[in-house]
Amino acid sequence: MESTRGIPVSIHLKTEVKQENETEEFLFDITGRVIRMGNTLYIRYKEEQEDGSDPVPVTMKIFPDGAVQLVRSGEIRTRLKFIYGEKFETSYQTPYGTIFLTTHTKDLHFTLNDRPMAGKVTIEYDLFVAEQRVGSYHLLLEFSA
């Protein structure tokens, strides 16, 4: 599967966001591509926006050491990195300037099947702005060819 075109897949994406005492859930059933380059796996898709604006290109990069990086490449660019039990600082580019964020990964699992191509990524993390927790997130991404 070493190609820049990759394999087309169906993706089920569920994100649960807990902020203060409220929980919000986002569900997407979309198509995307899985690309393997060396020992790194890339899952690419476009995330639909609730406000009807253009879909945002997203790449989930899964490294051989188990780390996961999530990059959203829209008007507002985000790059989050996850390693179980660790904190990572990153920046969030907005039209109004840069906001500095920290993720703390509480749980991280990845499974992959080659035939047929299918997998599952689960990430639980807390998100901080200026050392204040702004929310807890649970992301589940399942894909299959």
Secondary structure, 3 states (H helix, E strand, C coil): CCCCCCEEEEEEEEEEEEECCEEEEEEEEEEEEEEEECCEEEEEEEECCCCCCCCEEEEEEECCCCCEEEEEECCCEEEEEECCCCEEEEEEEECCEEEEEEEEEEEEEEEEECCCCEEEEEEEEEEEECCEEEEEEEEEEEEEC
